[in-house]
Every structure is written in C-alpha cells, then in structure tokens.
Amino acid sequence: MSLDGFGAGPNQDVENPLGVGGPNLMDWFFHTRIWQEMHGNAAQGEAGVDNEMAAQGFTGIGAWILGRNMFGPVRGPWPDDSWKGWWGEEPPYHTPVFVLTHHARAPLRMKGNTEFRFVTGGLHAALEQARAAAGERDVRIGGGVATIRQYLSAGLIDELHLAVRPVLLGGGEALFAGLDLPALGYECVRHVAGERALHVFLEKR
Amino acid sequence: MSLDGFGAGPNQDVENPLGVGGPNLMDWFFHTRIWQEMHGNAAQGEAGVDNEMAAQGFTGIGAWILGRNMFGPVRGPWPDDSWKGWWGEEPPYHTPVFVLTHHARAPLRMKGNTEFRFVTGGLHAALEQARAAAGERDVRIGGGVATIRQYLSAGLIDELHLAVRPVLLGGGEALFAGLDLPALGYECVRHVAGERALHVFLEKR
C-alpha cells in the first residue's frame, strides 16, 4: 500500500498489470531473494527483512484465491482460452488457485502444479473450495484490492500482511477507504521495518 | 496517521482534543524525551529515533500556524476569552502562533513567549504573517488535518513530516483522501523507522 492508501495503480491493462505506477508498490518484493529465485536468478536478490516477510507468505499455503483482475486484464465473458494469467507457463503458486469470476471457464492446468479453477459462485464458495483443497494448510488471498476488500468486509480474513511503501501514488485502488476495520474486528498485532517497506500484520479478534 | 489513513479521530470535543482514539496516533510522541521534558519530566522519556524525529520538528521554528480546531473545541464566534488553548498557561510553542478562524479575537499572550494571534484573512494571509514573524526561521503548520489538507492543496507546504502509526482507527479525519499528492508536486524523499512509528518526509518539487 502507498502512503496515500492505494493498493494498486489506476488504469490496469495488459501493459500495466498492477495499474499505472503500481510496480512501485511492489518494489520491496522485487529485490528479495525469493522473488529473484522465482525468476531464475537464485544467486541474486537480498536476504533481509523484506525477503523474510515475503517468504513466510509462501510457506504452508495449500490454495490461493485471486480476483478476476489479478488473474488478467480480460473483462466480461472469456473470448477464448488464450489468457493464462500474467505469470507465464509456470506460475509461482504451485497449488490450486481459485479465480473469482462471473463467467464460467474450464480449469487450466499449468506447469509446476498450479491449476487455475474458475469460481462463479462468489467469495464464500471460492473460500469453501479453497479450504477443501488446502486441507491442513492455509488459504492465501492474493488480491487484488477489490477481492481483499470483499473478504475483509465479510470478516473472512484471519491475518493480513500489509507492506506499506514510502511512496505516493496519487490515484488507483484505495485499499481501506470506507472500511471500518476495528468494527470488523481487526487490529494491528505486529509491525516490522523492512529495507523498502513497513510490514504490518492485522489479525481478526 | 493511522494505517487506515486518519490523522485524527472522530468527534473531537473538550474531552477528546485529538478525537476519539486520536491519542493512539500520537503515542510515538508521548514516549519521547522531548515530550516528557515539555511536561516537566526531563529525566524520563526515550532518546531514540522517535525522539530525534520529534526534536527536529521543534528546531529552527519561528512561527506556527494552527487550525481553529487544533486550538480548541469552541466553534463559531468566541463567546468570551476563557478558552486559551489545550496546553495550559505555558504552551510548547514559544513563538507567535497564528490561529486560522472566521471570528476575530484579540491576541493572547501566554507564558514562555507563545502568543496566539487570530487570523481571519484565510490561509494565505496567515502564512504571510507567519513568515514575517519567523524571519529567517521556518514556519511550522501544526495541524489539524483540515488545515494541513488546505495548505497541501494550495501547494504551500515545502516539507511534510508524517509519522505513520501501526494502528487502525476505523474513522476520523482522513489525511490524504481525495488529494493527488504527486500531481500537487509532492514526493517521498526519506523514511526512517522509529520505535513506534514510521517517519516519512514528503517534499514539494
């Protein structure tokens, strides 16, 4: 999240998966060893606090949930099966990934055990399916902003890892605007200053 | 500022100068040596990063500007001269303090060289008078939120020190909502993790 409260930039499209200016929000992650390893540069990347915070978000995850716009820039009915996510042939999930959409589509099996499964039944249905797939492991809601806001509003997120970047975006998708998080049961339980972000952990009472 | 973007709590009144929940936003300051010294506890208080950040905000200041609500809970015309600020007989300013108000009032001389001067001519007039009073020294805009937002919108703030507290407020005075800070010329030039807040410095290009 930026200092001015945005979790993604404005005007997402195929050239701007995170919206215009959005990559600056994730710039703490791009320097980490774990991100560099995902991109085949195992020898590179930094092994500090940011890396530790990023790594724990990939530990013990049995299923992911993504919003439609985090999966891709396609809107409305799927014109064909050509869009397979932003992440190439081998996405970084390695679990079932439940994609919220209003438009049915057959599951999509990718390299490295990622399988995109498209859920038209809404956020509760997606969570139920993700829990069943994850078993004893955790379900991670990857985003984007609208999806996180929906799950927060429904009180369905147990823990939220927020990386506050010291940057200004000026516009985009406001993460918390209009949400009364204490009233929804959330409190800040821990914060750690990383190299390029302040990491904050919210938990539901 | 809270994680959810509030610079003060809701429902300010005489019992809640910072709004309900507002003191939590300032809790990084209350532990500093400089704050403790202001309250006669020179031997107490912590001398870490938070203290250093607070102390530099009181260095080289020749005049302050405050909004009406930061000066007090009285609204509308001044019923009498009984309200003399939240800070007792010796306020922590020790300079002329220009208070924005729609209602004229005679200057108020306090102990320790603080003098409250009430400005009815608007934010530009207040800044002009504060600059003249400050001479070579800086003018500090102390707040509250509405006053900071007005000066930011007018592009009249050169540097802004923001202390981001890892807390959720849920409601109150949103500091940056609806302001496009990059379009107004602001950028984040520095950030320092303190003991109880992330300190961020914005500057106008």
Chai-1 contact restraints between the chains, C-beta under 6 A:
chainA,res_idxA,chainB,res_idxB,connection_type,confidence,min_distance_angstrom,max_distance_angstrom,comment,restraint_id
A,D4,B,F176,contact,1.0,0.0,6.0,A-B,restraint_1
A,D4,B,L181,contact,1.0,0.0,6.0,A-B,restraint_2
A,G5,B,G5,contact,1.0,0.0,6.0,A-B,restraint_3
A,P166,B,C188,contact,1.0,0.0,6.0,A-B,restraint_4
A,P166,B,H191,contact,1.0,0.0,6.0,A-B,restraint_5
A,P166,B,V200,contact,1.0,0.0,6.0,A-B,restraint_6
A,V167,B,C188,contact,1.0,0.0,6.0,A-B,restraint_7
A,L168,B,L181,contact,1.0,0.0,6.0,A-B,restraint_8
A,L168,B,P182,contact,1.0,0.0,6.0,A-B,restraint_9
A,L168,B,C188,contact,1.0,0.0,6.0,A-B,restraint_10
A,G170,B,D180,contact,1.0,0.0,6.0,A-B,restraint_11
A,G170,B,L181,contact,1.0,0.0,6.0,A-B,restraint_12
A,G170,B,P182,contact,1.0,0.0,6.0,A-B,restraint_13
A,G170,B,A183,contact,1.0,0.0,6.0,A-B,restraint_14
A,F176,B,D4,contact,1.0,0.0,6.0,A-B,restraint_15
A,D180,B,G170,contact,1.0,0.0,6.0,A-B,restraint_16
A,L181,B,D4,contact,1.0,0.0,6.0,A-B,restraint_17
A,L181,B,L168,contact,1.0,0.0,6.0,A-B,restraint_18
A,L181,B,G170,contact,1.0,0.0,6.0,A-B,restraint_19
A,P182,B,L168,contact,1.0,0.0,6.0,A-B,restraint_20
A,P182,B,G170,contact,1.0,0.0,6.0,A-B,restraint_21
A,A183,B,G170,contact,1.0,0.0,6.0,A-B,restraint_22
A,C188,B,P166,contact,1.0,0.0,6.0,A-B,restraint_23
A,C188,B,V167,contact,1.0,0.0,6.0,A-B,restraint_24
A,C188,B,L168,contact,1.0,0.0,6.0,A-B,restraint_25
A,H191,B,P166,contact,1.0,0.0,6.0,A-B,restraint_26
A,A193,B,A193,contact,1.0,0.0,6.0,A-B,restraint_27
A,L198,B,L198,contact,1.0,0.0,6.0,A-B,restraint_28
A,V200,B,P166,contact,1.0,0.0,6.0,A-B,restraint_29
